[in-house]
Amino acid sequence: MDLRRIRHFVVLAETLNFRRAAERLHIAQPALTVSIQKLEAELDTTLFLRDARGVALTASGRVALLEAKRILFHAGQFSERVHAAASGLGGTLRVGFVGSTTYQVLPRLVSRFREEYPGIELVLKEATSTSILRSLEEEVLDVGLIRTPLMSRGTATLISLQEDRFVAALPRRNPLAAKQP
């Protein structure tokens, strides 16, 4: 199905006049007539009633108009999203994370990312570090937030986001409580 013919159909359905529709489309009236005839042949139905008084939509033409507008809307969305993704302003980023990143790292990164890239959808998946690395190699994920040390990092490049500081909590009377490392 040709989008150009669908556009021609929508404009003719809106104007109900071949001359005005052809002018709006910047094409010759005979070319519009041929385009509509080909669309009707492709759909195997009559979309317009043509008589001396003018043009009117048939019942199937009214249904076709609703669907044609949806098709053109989605075709426009398709084009916009592809261009946005190509320019880095749209698309999807698949992020794997270990559960412990949800306390500090993940909320901060997600918030900042959404501010800077509102057109990019984030897909978050919790998993183990090993599973995340495997998913990166299989290109199931785009980014992974993992904990080190690792048995094997595979082909992934690791970039440190923060150093965790862990402390020991001891009862006051414990002899180790008085010592500093």
Buried (B, 14 or more C-beta within 10 A) or exposed (E): EEEEBBBBBBBBBEBEBBEBBBBBBEBEBEEBBBBBEEBBEEBEBEBBEEEEEEBEBBEBBEEBBEEBBEBBEEEEEEEEBEEBBEEEBBBEBBBBBBEEBBEEBBEEBBEEBEEEBEEBEBEEBBBEBBBBBBBBEEEEBBBBBBBEEEEEBEEBEEEEEEEEEEEEEEEEEEEEEEEEE
